[in-house]
Amino acid sequence: MLDLRGLRLVHPNGQRALDGVSLHVKRGERLAVIGPSGAGKTTLLRIAGTSLRPNTGDVQVLGEAPWGLAARQLRTLRARIGTIHQAAPIPPRLRVVSAVLAGRLGRWGTWRALASLAHPADAAGAHAALARLDLGDRLFDRCDRLSGGQLQRVGIARVLYQAPDLILADEPVSALDPTSADAALRALVAQCEGTGVTLVASLHALDLALRWFDRIVGMREGRIEFDLPREQVTQAMLQQLYAGDPLLPIQPPVDADSALDGEARAPVLMCR
Ligand SMILES: Nc1ncnc2c1ncn2[C@@H]1O[C@H](COP(=O)(O)OP(=O)(O)OP(=O)(O)O)[C@@H](O)[C@H]1O
């Protein structure tokens, strides 16, 4: 599904973002990448999503080596990847329905895509995706009439509608209140459960990472510090990962399952 080996990436200004990162993700896995600001989480997701090429290292995504592909094959591969950004890249004047339908533009022919801007090709499908994010009533609103959190949910609905094989989510709920954040992750996880869809998300909210993801990858300074099933992630590991950053103890989620058993049941830490 995702096989990244020995990734190194230094930005043109000399800033090192990844320093020898390897990650293997199987089909259907749900993996959260956590770590302090600047750890390299976004960079890793961008490489996995084929929008950034590492200086060195091997990249295999959905069984393909993207940088060896012809442009058309690369487009086909990208249509199988759903990307959720912190700030959804949606033109402000676009209607919500078109923003959601854009999830399938990569699979539609040019004419169908253009025609859909005037007459939405599948308004019912877009509505169904939005309803899962509690936004069904905003189908025909303009995107610039939505709040930041609502816009972020439109970005999630777009990926639900796209129905990709691999979802890469970079801080997908950063603009949402706790209840909406939990509901949005529930919708994303429901999309993956039993379908073989793989979900890789970067998150700052550690309680959400431990509640919704089976595997936790801790990054710091461009390296992977740990890569463990969530049951094995301890508070000491989290403290070490975020050492030097302000930490805020919070209560574990009330319906948390075995993720917070034993040693890890100590108050979960939220990094601000
Ligand atoms: N376009 C860029 N040019 C130069 N340096 C960059 C660029 N993008 C990121 N970096 C640097 O690369 C490193 C990793 O950044 P990255 O965005 O991957 O971190 P992150 O873990 O996602 O952080 P955050 O949690 O704040 O989003 C940081 O030191 C950052 O300053």
The ligand as an ORCA input file, in Angstrom:
! r2SCAN-3c Opt
* xyz 0 1
  N       8.561     25.055      1.917
  C       9.452     24.944      2.883
  N      10.646     25.587      2.807
  C      11.563     25.453      3.771
  N      11.413     24.720      4.881
  C      10.241     24.064      5.024
  C       9.201     24.133      4.038
  N       8.173     23.379      4.445
  C       8.535     22.857      5.638
  N       9.772     23.254      5.988
  C      10.521     22.874      7.182
  O      10.606     21.464      7.196
  C      10.470     20.974      8.530
  C       9.310     20.002      8.586
  O       8.099     20.706      8.305
  P       6.685     19.985      8.281
  O       5.704     20.970      7.746
  O       6.801     18.696      7.573
  O       6.443     19.729      9.841
  P       5.136     19.275     10.609
  O       5.543     18.181     11.535
  O       4.058     18.962      9.651
  O       4.773     20.579     11.434
  P       3.325     21.133     11.915
  O       2.853     20.185     12.979
  O       3.669     22.486     12.475
  O       2.418     21.206     10.725
  C      10.269     22.200      9.417
  O      11.514     22.532     10.003
  C       9.825     23.276      8.454
  O      10.241     24.548      8.890
*
